[in-house]
Amino acid sequence: MTEPFPYGSPAALRAGLTDRLKKLASESAFTVTDLQRQFAYDRLLARVFSAPDADRWVLKGAAALLARLEVARHSKDIDLSWQSTTGLDEAEQALRACARRNVGDFLSFEIKPPTPLVGDKGRRFACVADLGGRPFASFSVDLVAGHSMTHPPEVVPAVTRISSTWF
């Protein structure tokens, strides 16, 4: 059985997260802002990788390294690859659908209109994570579609390691 969500309001979650992230920042090379961004990545990725089409998504780039190696460099974006031959329009629709999913964590995500990625067949989206209707973290999502995989994807834990059965 899943433990009940420990926060009764967005304000309580924000206060609890702030305390935990300050503690984590004091023990690492990351700032509280870096960790907020990483936490927001995790919550967007929780939506992506629990969606009905989760098997089509692959996390790439520095965020994927952060999930594997705690000493990896911080990134201000996440790189996602949509594994389908249908293209970027379908990938964008799927990303927006994932961002709209309610997973009961008081966060919501606004995905702004895309800009083309330079030198790649992809799109960059500014993303704002709101917690209880107030901005919590900003980052971008770089999205590509149809890239071939050289190895099967590896399943890794969340980027921000916050000890909780909820996060």
SERO-4910 file (N, C-alpha, C, O; in steps of 0.05 Angstrom, whole numbers):
BEGIN
 pado doro    nc1    nc2    nc3   cac1   cac2   cac3    cc1    cc2    cc3    oc1    oc2    oc3
  Met    A     17    -24      0      0      0      0     18     25      0     38     26     13
  Thr    A      9     45    -15     25     70    -17     19     88      8     -4     91     16
  Glu    A     41     99     18     38    118     41     22    142     32     26    152      9
  Pro    A      4    152     49    -11    176     42      7    200     36     29    202     48
  Phe    A     -1    217     18     14    241     11     18    257     36     -2    265     49
  Pro    A     43    263     44     48    276     70     42    306     72     44    317     93
  Tyr    A     35    319     49     31    348     49      2    354     43     -9    344     23
  Gly    A    -10    370     60    -38    376     56    -44    400     38    -67    405     31
  Ser    A    -23    414     31    -27    438     14     -2    443     -2     20    434      5
  Pro    A     -5    459    -24     20    467    -38     39    482    -21     64    479    -23
  Ala    A     29    499     -3     47    514     15     63    496     33     87    500     38
  Ala    A     50    475     44     64    456     61     85    441     45    107    436     55
  Leu    A     79    433     21     98    420      4    122    438     -2    145    429      0
  Arg    A    117    463     -9    138    482    -15    156    485      9    181    485      7
  Ala    A    145    488     33    161    491     58    177    466     63    201    468     70
  Gly    A    165    443     60    180    418     65    202    414     45    224    406     52
  Leu    A    197    420     19    217    418     -1    240    437      4    263    430      1
  Thr    A    233    462     11    254    482     16    273    472     38    297    475     35
  Asp    A    262    462     59    279    451     81    297    429     71    321    428     77
  Arg    A    285    409     57    301    386     47    322    395     27    345    385     28
  Leu    A    315    413      9    334    421    -11    356    438      1    379    436     -9
  Lys    A    351    454     21    372    469     35    392    450     48    416    454     46
  Lys    A    381    429     60    399    409     72    416    395     51    440    392     54
  Leu    A    403    386     29    418    373      8    439    392     -4    462    384    -10
  Ala    A    432    418     -8    451    437    -19    475    441     -1    498    444    -11
  Ser    A    471    440     25    493    444     44    513    420     43    535    423     52
  Glu    A    504    397     33    520    373     31    530    367      3    542    346     -1
  Ser    A    526    385    -16    534    380    -43    544    405    -57    546    426    -44
  Ala    A    552    402    -82    562    425    -97    539    440   -111    544    461   -123
  Phe    A    514    431   -108    491    443   -120    479    465   -103    480    463    -78
  Thr    A    467    485   -115    453    506   -101    424    497    -97    415    477   -109
  Val    A    410    511    -80    381    505    -76    366    508   -102    349    492   -109
  Thr    A    373    529   -118    360    533   -144    365    510   -163    347    501   -177
  Asp    A    390    500   -163    397    477   -180    379    453   -171    368    439   -188
  Leu    A    377    448   -145    362    426   -136    332    429   -140    318    409   -146
  Gln    A    322    454   -139    294    458   -146    289    451   -175    269    438   -181
  Arg    A    307    459   -192    305    453   -220    306    423   -225    290    412   -240
  Gln    A    324    409   -211    327    380   -214    301    367   -203    292    347   -215
  Phe    A    290    377   -181    266    366   -171    243    369   -191    227    351   -196
  Ala    A    242    393   -203    221    398   -224    225    379   -248    205    369   -259
  Tyr    A    250    374   -256    255    354   -277    243    328   -269    228    316   -285
  Asp    A    249    319   -245    239    293   -235    209    292   -237    198    271   -246
  Arg    A    195    313   -229    166    312   -229    155    312   -257    135    299   -263
  Leu    A    167    327   -276    159    325   -304    165    297   -315    148    285   -328
  Leu    A    189    287   -309    196    260   -318    178    238   -306    173    218   -319
  Ala    A    169    243   -281    150    224   -269    125    222   -286    113    200   -289
  Arg    A    116    244   -297     93    245   -314     98    231   -341     82    216   -351
  Val    A    122    237   -352    130    225   -378    132    195   -375    121    180   -392
  Phe    A    146    185   -355    153    157   -353    131    140   -339    136    117   -334
  Ser    A    109    153   -332     86    137   -322     62    140   -341     41    130   -335
  Ala    A     66    153   -363     45    156   -383     41    130   -398     59    113   -399
  Pro    A     18    127   -411     13    102   -426     34     97   -448     39     74   -456
  Asp    A     46    118   -459     66    116   -480     95    118   -469    113    126   -484
  Ala    A     99    112   -444    125    116   -431    147    101   -445    170    110   -444
  Asp    A    141     78   -457    162     63   -471    173     76   -496    193     67   -507
  Arg    A    161     98   -504    171    112   -528    191    134   -521    204    145   -538
  Trp    A    193    141   -495    210    163   -486    238    153   -477    240    131   -465
  Val    A    258    168   -483    286    163   -474    297    190   -464    297    210   -478
  Leu    A    307    190   -439    320    213   -428    350    212   -437    363    192   -434
  Lys    A    359    235   -447    386    237   -457    401    260   -443    390    273   -426
  Gly    A    426    264   -450    441    287   -442    449    288   -413    451    267   -400
  Ala    A    454    312   -403    465    316   -376    445    307   -354    454    296   -334
  Ala    A    419    310   -359    400    301   -339    401    270   -336    398    260   -314
  Ala    A    406    256   -358    409    227   -356    435    220   -341    435    201   -325
  Leu    A    456    236   -345    480    231   -329    476    237   -300    486    223   -283
  Leu    A    461    259   -293    456    265   -265    441    242   -252    446    237   -228
  Ala    A    424    229   -266    409    206   -255    428    183   -249    422    167   -231
  Arg    A    449    180   -264    468    158   -261    491    165   -242    499    149   -225
  Leu    A    501    190   -244    525    198   -229    519    223   -214    514    244   -226
  Glu    A    521    222   -187    515    246   -171    535    269   -177    530    292   -170
  Val    A    558    263   -188    579    283   -193    577    295   -221    594    312   -228
  Ala    A    557    287   -237    554    299   -264    548    328   -262    537    338   -242
  Arg    A    555    343   -283    550    372   -283    520    377   -283    504    362   -293
  His    A    513    400   -272    485    409   -272    477    418   -299    494    428   -315
  Ser    A    452    415   -306    442    424   -332    417    441   -327    402    436   -308
  Lys    A    412    459   -345    388    476   -344    367    466   -363    347    480   -367
  Asp    A    371    442   -374    350    431   -392    350    401   -389    368    389   -377
  Ile    A    329    389   -400    328    360   -403    325    354   -432    312    369   -447
  Asp    A    337    333   -440    337    324   -468    321    298   -470    327    278   -457
  Leu    A    300    299   -486    282    276   -489    282    268   -519    282    285   -537
  Ser    A    282    242   -522    279    231   -549    253    215   -550    248    198   -533
  Trp    A    237    220   -571    212    206   -576    218    184   -596    226    190   -619
  Gln    A    215    159   -588    222    136   -605    198    128   -622    183    109   -615
  Ser    A    195    141   -644    173    136   -663    181    147   -690    196    166   -692
  Thr    A    170    136   -710    175    146   -737    155    168   -745    156    178   -768
  Thr    A    137    174   -728    115    193   -735    124    222   -733    110    240   -744
  Gly    A    146    229   -720    157    255   -721    152    273   -697    140    266   -677
  Leu    A    162    298   -701    162    318   -679    134    328   -671    130    334   -648
  Asp    A    116    330   -690     89    339   -682     76    320   -662     65    329   -642
  Glu    A     78    294   -667     67    275   -648     83    276   -622     71    274   -601
  Ala    A    109    279   -624    125    280   -599    117    304   -582    115    302   -558
  Glu    A    113    327   -595    105    351   -581     77    347   -568     74    354   -545
  Gln    A     59    335   -582     32    330   -571     35    311   -546     21    316   -526
  Ala    A     52    291   -549     55    272   -527     68    286   -503     60    281   -480
  Leu    A     88    303   -507    101    318   -485     81    336   -471     80    336   -447
  Arg    A     65    350   -487     45    368   -475     24    352   -459     15    361   -437
  Ala    A     16    329   -469     -3    312   -454      9    302   -428     -4    302   -407
  Cys    A     35    295   -429     48    286   -404     49    309   -384     44    305   -360
  Ala    A     56    333   -393     58    356   -375     31    363   -362     31    374   -340
  Arg    A      9    357   -376    -17    363   -364    -27    342   -344    -46    347   -330
  Arg    A    -13    320   -343    -22    298   -325    -21    307   -296     -1    320   -287
  Asn    A    -41    300   -281    -42    306   -252    -33    280   -238    -47    260   -239
  Val    A    -11    282   -224     -1    259   -209     -3    263   -179      9    249   -163
  Gly    A    -18    284   -171    -24    288   -143     -2    301   -127      0    297   -102
  Asp    A     16    316   -140     39    327   -125     38    358   -123     58    370   -116
  Phe    A     15    370   -130     11    399   -128     27    415   -149     26    439   -149
  Leu    A     42    402   -167     57    416   -187     41    415   -214     26    397   -219
  Ser    A     46    436   -229     35    437   -257     58    448   -274     76    461   -265
  Phe    A     56    442   -300     77    450   -318     65    464   -342     46    455   -354
  Glu    A     77    487   -348     70    502   -372     92    499   -392    115    506   -387
  Ile    A     85    487   -415    104    483   -437     98    506   -457     77    507   -469
  Lys    A    118    523   -461    115    546   -479    118    537   -508    126    514   -513
  Pro    A    111    554   -527    115    547   -556    144    541   -562    162    553   -550
  Pro    A    149    523   -581    177    515   -586    192    534   -604    181    550   -618
  Thr    A    219    531   -602    237    543   -622    253    519   -633    257    499   -620
  Pro    A    262    522   -658    278    500   -670    305    497   -657    317    517   -649
  Leu    A    314    472   -654    341    467   -644    360    473   -667    355    464   -690
  Val    A    382    486   -661    402    492   -681    418    467   -688    427    453   -670
  Gly    A    420    461   -714    436    438   -723    425    411   -717    438    391   -720
  Asp    A    400    410   -708    387    384   -703    358    386   -711    347    407   -714
  Lys    A    347    363   -716    318    363   -723    302    359   -697    292    338   -691
  Gly    A    300    381   -683    287    380   -657    275    407   -650    277    426   -665
  Arg    A    263    408   -626    250    432   -616    258    436   -587    262    417   -572
  Arg    A    260    462   -580    266    470   -552    241    483   -541    229    501   -554
  Phe    A    234    475   -517    210    486   -503    219    498   -477    232    484   -461
  Ala    A    212    523   -471    214    534   -444    192    521   -428    170    518   -436
  Cys    A    199    514   -403    180    500   -386    181    514   -358    203    519   -347
  Val    A    158    519   -347    156    531   -320    140    512   -303    118    504   -309
  Ala    A    153    504   -281    139    487   -261    127    505   -240    141    521   -228
  Asp    A    101    503   -236     87    518   -216     80    500   -193     73    476   -197
  Leu    A     83    510   -169     75    495   -145     53    512   -131     59    533   -120
  Gly    A     29    502   -132      7    517   -120      1    543   -134     -7    562   -121
  Gly    A      5    544   -160      0    568   -175     22    589   -175     19    611   -185
  Arg    A     44    583   -162     67    601   -161     91    588   -174     95    564   -171
  Pro    A    107    603   -189    131    592   -202    149    578   -182    155    589   -160
  Phe    A    159    555   -189    177    540   -172    205    537   -185    225    540   -172
  Ala    A    205    530   -211    230    527   -226    225    530   -256    203    525   -265
  Ser    A    245    539   -270    244    542   -299    267    526   -311    289    525   -300
  Phe    A    261    514   -334    282    499   -349    272    496   -377    249    504   -384
  Ser    A    288    484   -394    279    479   -421    280    449   -426    294    434   -413
  Val    A    264    441   -445    263    413   -454    271    413   -484    258    426   -500
  Asp    A    292    399   -490    300    395   -518    288    368   -527    293    347   -515
  Leu    A    274    369   -549    259    345   -558    268    338   -586    268    355   -604
  Val    A    274    313   -590    280    302   -616    262    278   -620    252    266   -601
  Ala    A    259    269   -645    242    246   -651    256    229   -672    270    238   -690
  Gly    A    251    202   -669    260    183   -689    289    177   -690    298    164   -708
  His    A    305    186   -670    334    179   -670    337    150   -663    324    140   -645
  Ser    A    355    137   -677    359    108   -671    376    104   -646    394    120   -640
  Met    A    370     83   -632    385     76   -608    407     56   -614    403     38   -630
  Thr    A    430     60   -603    452     42   -607    452     20   -586    464     -2   -590
  His    A    440     25   -563    437      5   -541    409      8   -529    397     30   -532
  Pro    A    399    -12   -516    373     -9   -502    375     12   -480    396     14   -467
  Pro    A    354     27   -474    355     46   -452    359     33   -425    351     10   -421
  Glu    A    371     47   -407    376     38   -380    357     52   -361    352     76   -363
  Val    A    345     36   -343    327     48   -323    344     58   -300    360     43   -288
  Val    A    340     83   -292    356     95   -270    337    110   -251    314    116   -258
  Pro    A    347    115   -226    330    129   -206    326    159   -213    338    169   -232
  Ala    A    310    172   -197    305    200   -200    331    217   -197    350    208   -185
  Val    A    330    241   -209    354    258   -209    359    269   -181    382    267   -172
  Thr    A    339    280   -167    343    292   -141    335    271   -120    313    261   -119
  Arg    A    354    263   -104    350    242    -84    339    254    -58    354    263    -41
  Ile    A    313    255    -56    300    264    -32    287    240    -19    271    226    -31
  Ser    A    294    235      7    285    211     20    256    213     27    249    227     47
  Ser    A    239    201     12    210    200     17    199    179     -1    208    175    -24
  Thr    A    178    165      7    165    146    -11    150    161    -32    143    150    -53
  Trp    A    145    187    -28    132    203    -48    151    216    -68    144    219    -91
  Phe    A    174    224    -59    194    236    -77    220    223    -73    240    230    -86
***
